[in-house]
Amino acid sequence: MSNEIAVDTGRSIDMVEGLPGIVSDWSSDQRAFKRVPWGKAMMWIFLLSDTFIFSCFLLSYMKVRMTTTVPWPNPSEVFALTIMGNHIPLVLIAIMTFILISSSGTMAMAVMFGYRKNKKVTGLLLVITALFGASFVGMQAFEWTKLIVDEGVRPWGNPMGAEQFGACFFMITGFHGFHVSVGVLFLIIMAVKVYRGSLDIGRPGLFTHRPGDYEEIEIMGLYWHFVDLVWVFIFAFFYLW
Amino acid sequence: MSDAETATISGPAHAPEDHVEGQEHPISTYLWVWFLLFVLSVGSYMVDYMQLQGLLRWSLILIFMFLKAGFIIAVFMHMVWERLALSFAILLPPLVLLVFIGLMTSEANYTFLSRLTFFGGP
């Protein structure tokens, strides 16, 4: 990679590497995030704010779990399933975890083949990622149904222990499931854009009106990996703790 | 102004940028991280399956969690290849959450003790 970058004045400035580069990038009186498309920097800012939203949910969960004087329901037992006569703890959540990690892998591959301008493989990988995401939401719906109908869990109480369990569970997994659903929607939109060649000819986007480019897949990928990232934390703190 | 001069002023400003900003890395890097994420997930599930308890359980949960999160951010989200100006702008702000956790922990202890005092007991 060259050590210079073209800027909007048409002149090139020196790129400073390492820690001094932070100062020089931020004080360069031009764009602070160099070698990054603008949409990508903005997606990162959005994900940062989303981080704080999910952190607030997980922290409020931490607080109610610490303050309750009633025992907390054991997630290992609550989310156990009996499959073919075997009682396996937490098995559905484990499957959901593997599905989401698989989808992260296919998304990373889609980004890579996108930059190679391989439309067929990129589109196929995006569709596979969307299918993984949809099956994740489907399993979540199954889990919610099981908890609400069979076990009588409500946001205000449940037969297993602390009342706040239901409120935390529905709030946290519901918000995450919503993120996955939105992601699936945008994966399908992106797959259509790839297949019809919108990213090759720079066709303007429906919402943004900015010319299409294969960078869009990487930006979409950032969102999708973030959804996986949030699940890592939910899995650790809510299901395993 | 001739065409050549116009090109030097406005021409190169946009064209070269469009091609240097994409991230391309070998497929083996992604496959390795993908494999590691699977291994780490099996590890964190095993923590529950083996019913490990106490400090061992919590430390293993946290170690697996941070390793998974780190691999996803660093490789899948390309953070190791970004310039430090972006990495620091995104990764440093969440550290204030540590203060939030501290505040909520001491608040939670207070609430818990109040509940025991006023609502608890036989």
Interface residues (C-beta under 8 A of the other chain):
Chain A: M1 S2 I5 A6 V7 D8 T9 G10 G18 L19 G21 I22 D25 W26 A32 F33 K34 R35 V36 P37 A41 W44 I45 L47 L48 T51 F52 S55 L59 M62 K63 M66 T67 T68 T69 S76 P89 L90 A94 T97 F98 I101 S104 G105 M107 A108 M109 V111 M112 Y115 R116 D213 Y214 E215 E218 G221 L222 H225 F226 D228 L229 V232 F233 F235 A236 Y239 L240 W241
Chain B: T8 I9 S10 G11 P12 A13 P16 E17 D18 V20 E21 G22 Q23 E24 H25 I27 Y30 V33 W34 L37 F38 S41 S44 Y45 V47 D48 Y49 Q51 R57 W58 I61 L62 F64 M65 K68 A69 I72 I73 V75 F76 M77 H78 E82 R83 L84 A85 L86 F88 A89 I90 P93 P94 L97 F100 I101 M104 T105 E107 A108 N109 T111 F112 R115 L116 F119 G120
